[in-house]
């Protein structure tokens, strides 16, 4: 494993981020400008606190840096990766998959090969990641949880941006949820997602409350955020791969005006659930990692839930970047998926 040298310029008015390999031992330093901008140099050695498989994966990310591309290219690249990794997921976590329309929305119904009697009245809704403009993980997320929890998973292919900005995706989740409520008790329905899907999980839950719908039994918010009005610290420190790759210049005082948000008020309580009333919301498991681009967003949403008196658990994995549980070769992924599946087994129906 090579020595990793990271030079960061962080704070208001970020300058940029570089990542390179260095054989000589570097120096650690930090200086502050009068406006609070921090210029930080750190030499990051391969972490001894994670598995050898995770260390190998981190090292591989140096060679797997995505460059700016058109939406068409991004979707093509994402779809190719998703198809490959979905095949791996189904081999490791065998399930039955059937495409269905639920509430007028295309879904995959993912069923365990064997469902215990106690779980036949339970169902999970999965909302995939992909930045709201592509599908990076529908079956990659749904297959393992269905297999491990032995609970049916409905993976929702919600409408994507830029063709369908907020609140189209939320409306699709509401439609699926309403349809499932005709068959399942709300306490027996769980909702989970990664990245964009984690954000959408929180957004949809707030929308259910606005509409007077009964709350689901449990939530899984796996690397998300609840605030489009400002950037958290981790967005200014990390890329999707943690340290490698280009780091966008972000003004933390400015709201996100991307293709998902468009003209919606960034503090709208559905778009940004951090500004919603969370009192009496369902139990929630939040998962992130210390090099996750959405580490800040996930932890701040967790604090919001705790402040409201909700039952909210937070698990933070060591030294891994965004959505590492998409990669099945690591013991950390096995552990993480077990935590996620076990949570729904414990919480649904109680």
C-alpha positions in Angstrom: 0.0 0.0 0.0 1.4 3.4 -1.0 1.6 6.4 1.2 -1.2 8.8 0.5 -0.5 12.5 0.6 -3.4 14.8 0.8 -3.3 18.6 0.6 -6.6 20.3 1.4 -7.6 23.9 1.3 -10.8 24.2 3.2 -13.2 26.7 4.6 -14.9 29.8 3.2 -13.6 30.3 -0.3 -12.1 26.8 -0.9 -9.2 26.8 -3.2 -9.1 23.1 -4.1 -8.0 19.6 -3.3 -5.1 17.6 -4.6 -4.3 13.9 -4.2 -0.9 12.3 -5.1 1.4 9.5 -4.2 4.5 10.4 -2.3 7.4 8.2 -1.1 9.0 10.6 1.3 7.5 11.5 4.6 5.6 14.9 4.4 4.8 17.5 7.0 1.5 18.2 8.7 0.5 21.8 9.0 -2.4 24.2 9.2 -2.8 28.0 8.9 -5.8 30.2 9.1 -6.6 33.4 7.2 -8.3 36.3 8.8 -11.6 35.3 7.3 -11.5 31.8 8.7 -10.3 30.0 5.6 -8.1 27.1 6.6 -5.1 25.9 4.6 -4.5 22.3 5.8 -1.8 19.8 4.7 -2.1 16.3 5.9 -0.2 13.1 5.1 -2.7 10.3 5.4 -1.2 6.8 5.8 -3.3 3.7 4.8 -5.5 3.2 7.9 -4.6 0.2 10.0 -8.1 0.3 11.5 -9.9 -1.3 8.6 -9.7 -4.6 6.8 -7.1 -5.5 4.2 -9.9 -5.7 1.6 -11.0 -2.2 2.5 -7.4 -0.9 2.3 -7.1 -2.5 -1.2 -10.3 -0.9 -2.3 -9.3 2.5 -1.0 -6.0 2.2 -3.0 -7.9 1.3 -6.1 -9.9 4.5 -6.0 -6.8 6.5 -7.0 -7.2 5.0 -10.5 -11.0 5.2 -10.7 -11.7 8.9 -10.7 -14.7 10.0 -12.8 -14.2 13.1 -14.9 -16.8 15.6 -15.8 -19.2 14.2 -18.4 -22.6 14.8 -20.0 -25.7 13.5 -18.3 -26.0 10.9 -21.1 -22.5 9.7 -20.5 -23.0 9.6 -16.7 -26.2 7.6 -17.1 -24.5 5.2 -19.5 -21.5 4.7 -17.2 -23.7 4.3 -14.1 -26.1 1.9 -15.9 -23.2 -0.3 -17.0 -21.8 -0.5 -13.5 -25.2 -1.1 -11.9 -25.9 -4.0 -14.2 -22.6 -5.6 -13.4 -22.9 -5.1 -9.7 -26.5 -6.1 -9.6 -25.5 -9.5 -11.0 -22.9 -9.8 -8.2 -25.6 -8.9 -5.6 -28.0 -11.5 -6.9 -25.4 -14.2 -6.9 -24.3 -13.4 -3.3 -27.8 -12.7 -2.1 -30.3 -14.9 -4.1 -33.8 -13.5 -4.4 -36.7 -13.5 -6.8 -37.4 -10.3 -8.8 -40.6 -9.4 -10.5 -41.3 -6.0 -12.2 -44.7 -4.5 -11.3 -46.5 -1.2 -11.5 -47.5 -0.1 -8.0 -49.5 3.1 -7.6 -48.7 3.8 -11.3 -45.0 3.7 -10.6 -42.6 1.1 -12.1 -41.1 -1.1 -9.3 -39.1 -4.3 -8.8 -40.6 -6.6 -6.2 -37.7 -8.4 -4.6 -38.8 -11.5 -2.6 -36.6 -13.7 -0.4 -36.4 -17.3 -1.5 -38.0 -18.2 1.8 -40.1 -15.8 3.9 -40.8 -16.7 7.5 -44.4 -16.6 8.5 -43.7 -13.6 10.8 -42.4 -11.6 7.9 -45.2 -12.2 5.4 -47.1 -9.1 6.6 -44.0 -6.9 6.3 -42.6 -5.0 3.4 -39.7 -2.6 2.7 -39.6 0.3 0.2 -36.2 0.9 -1.3 -35.3 4.2 -2.9 -32.1 3.9 -4.9 -29.1 6.3 -5.1 -27.8 8.0 -8.1 -27.8 11.8 -7.5 -31.5 12.0 -8.5 -30.5 11.8 -12.2 -29.6 8.1 -12.5 -30.0 4.7 -10.9 -26.8 3.6 -9.2 -28.1 1.0 -6.9 -31.7 -0.3 -7.0 -31.1 -4.0 -7.0 -27.6 -3.5 -5.4 -29.4 -2.1 -2.4 -32.6 -4.2 -2.5 -31.3 -7.7 -3.0 -29.0 -7.9 0.0 -31.6 -6.5 2.4 -34.4 -8.7 1.1 -32.1 -11.8 1.4 -30.7 -11.0 4.9 -33.9 -9.6 6.5 -36.1 -12.2 4.7 -38.6 -9.4 4.1 -40.1 -8.4 0.7 -38.5 -5.3 -0.8 -40.2 -3.0 -3.3 -37.6 -1.1 -5.2 -39.1 2.1 -6.6 -38.0 3.6 -10.0 -39.0 7.1 -9.2 -38.8 9.9 -11.8 -35.4 11.4 -12.3 -34.0 14.9 -12.9 -33.5 17.0 -14.9 -36.6 15.9 -16.7 -38.6 15.7 -13.5 -37.3 17.9 -10.7 -38.6 18.1 -7.1 -41.2 17.1 -6.0 -41.8 14.4 -8.7 -39.7 11.7 -7.0 -41.5 12.4 -3.7 -44.9 12.2 -5.4 -43.9 8.8 -6.8 -43.0 7.5 -3.3 -46.2 8.8 -1.9 -48.1 6.9 -4.7 -46.4 3.6 -3.9 -46.8 4.0 -0.2 -50.5 4.7 -0.5 -51.0 1.6 -2.6 -49.0 -0.6 -0.1 -51.1 0.8 2.8 -54.1 -1.0 1.2 -52.3 -4.3 2.0 -49.9 -3.7 4.8 -50.3 -2.0 8.2 -48.1 1.2 8.4 -46.2 -0.2 11.3 -45.1 -3.1 9.1 -43.8 -0.9 6.3 -40.2 0.3 6.3 -38.5 2.7 3.9 -34.7 2.9 3.2 -32.3 4.3 0.6 -28.8 5.3 -0.1 -27.5 8.8 -1.0 -30.3 10.4 -3.1 -32.5 7.6 -1.9 -31.6 8.4 1.7 -32.6 12.0 1.2 -35.8 11.0 -0.5 -36.6 8.7 2.4 -36.6 11.6 4.8 -38.4 13.9 2.3 -41.2 11.4 1.7 -41.6 10.8 5.4 -42.2 14.5 6.0 -44.6 14.5 3.1 -46.6 11.6 4.6 -47.0 13.7 7.7 -48.2 16.7 5.8 -50.8 14.6 4.0 -52.1 13.0 7.1 -50.9 9.6 6.2 -49.9 7.2 9.0 -46.1 7.0 9.5 -44.2 3.9 8.4 -42.7 1.6 11.0 -39.0 2.4 10.5 -36.6 4.3 8.3 -33.2 3.6 6.9 -31.3 6.7 6.0 -28.0 5.5 4.6 -25.7 8.4 3.8 -28.1 11.3 3.2 -28.8 14.9 4.2 -31.7 17.0 5.1 -30.6 20.5 4.1 -30.3 22.0 0.6 -29.9 25.5 2.0 -26.2 25.2 2.8 -23.2 22.9 2.5 -22.0 20.8 5.3 -18.3 20.5 6.2 -17.8 17.1 4.6 -18.9 18.4 1.2 -15.9 20.7 1.3 -13.5 18.0 2.5 -14.4 14.9 0.5 -15.2 13.7 -3.0 -17.5 10.7 -3.8 -14.3 8.6 -3.5 -13.2 10.2 -0.2 -9.8 11.8 -1.0 -9.1 11.1 -4.7 -10.5 13.2 -7.5 -11.4 16.8 -8.1 -13.1 18.7 -5.3 -15.7 21.2 -6.3 -15.4 24.8 -5.0 -18.4 25.3 -2.7 -19.6 28.4 -0.9 -21.1 27.1 2.3 -23.3 30.2 2.6 -25.1 29.6 -0.7 -28.0 27.1 -1.2 -28.0 24.2 -3.6 -29.7 25.4 -6.8 -29.1 22.2 -8.8 -31.4 20.4 -11.2 -33.3 18.6 -8.4 -34.1 21.8 -6.5 -34.5 24.3 -9.3 -36.8 27.1 -8.0 -38.0 25.4 -4.8 -37.2 27.2 -1.6 -34.1 25.4 -0.2 -35.7 25.6 3.2 -38.9 24.0 2.1 -39.5 21.4 4.9 -40.1 18.5 2.4 -37.1 19.3 0.2 -34.9 20.0 3.3 -36.4 17.9 6.2 -33.9 19.5 8.6 -36.5 22.3 8.7 -39.5 20.0 9.3 -41.2 19.0 12.5 -39.8 15.6 13.4 -41.6 15.1 16.6 -43.3 11.7 16.6 -41.5 10.5 13.5 -40.7 6.8 13.0 -37.6 5.1 14.4 -34.6 5.6 12.1 -31.2 4.0 11.5 -28.7 6.4 9.9 -25.4 5.0 8.5 -22.4 6.9 7.2 -18.6 6.8 7.3 -15.7 9.1 8.2 -14.8 9.9 4.5 -18.3 10.2 3.3 -19.2 13.3 1.3 -22.5 13.3 3.2 -21.1 12.6 6.7 -22.2 16.1 7.8 -25.6 15.9 6.4 -26.3 12.5 7.9 -25.1 13.4 11.4 -27.0 16.7 11.4 -30.2 15.0 10.5 -29.6 12.5 13.3 -29.2 15.3 15.8 -32.5 16.8 14.5 -34.2 13.5 15.2 -32.7 13.3 18.7 -33.7 16.9 19.5 -37.3 16.0 18.5 -37.2 13.0 21.0 -37.3 10.4 18.2 -35.8 6.9 18.4 -32.8 7.4 16.1 -29.6 5.3 15.9 -26.4 6.5 14.1 -23.6 4.1 12.9 -20.4 5.7 11.5 -17.9 3.4 9.8 -14.2 4.1 9.8 -12.1 5.5 6.9 -14.5 4.6 4.1 -16.1 6.9 1.5 -19.7 7.4 0.3 -22.0 4.4 0.0 -19.2 1.8 0.5 -21.8 -0.9 1.1 -22.3 -1.1 -2.7 -19.0 -3.0 -2.7 -19.4 -6.5 -1.5 -15.7 -7.6 -1.2 -15.1 -6.0 2.2 -15.9 -7.4 5.6 -17.2 -3.9 6.5 -19.9 -4.2 3.9 -21.0 -7.6 5.3 -21.1 -6.0 8.7 -23.0 -3.0 7.5 -25.6 -4.9 5.5 -26.2 -7.1 8.6 -26.8 -4.0 10.7 -29.3 -2.6 8.2 -31.2 -5.9 7.8 -31.2 -6.6 11.5 -32.6 -3.1 12.2 -35.7 -3.7 10.2 -36.2 -7.2 11.6 -36.2 -5.6 15.1 -38.3 -2.5 14.4 -41.0 -3.4 12.0 -44.3 -4.3 13.7 -43.3 -2.9 17.1 
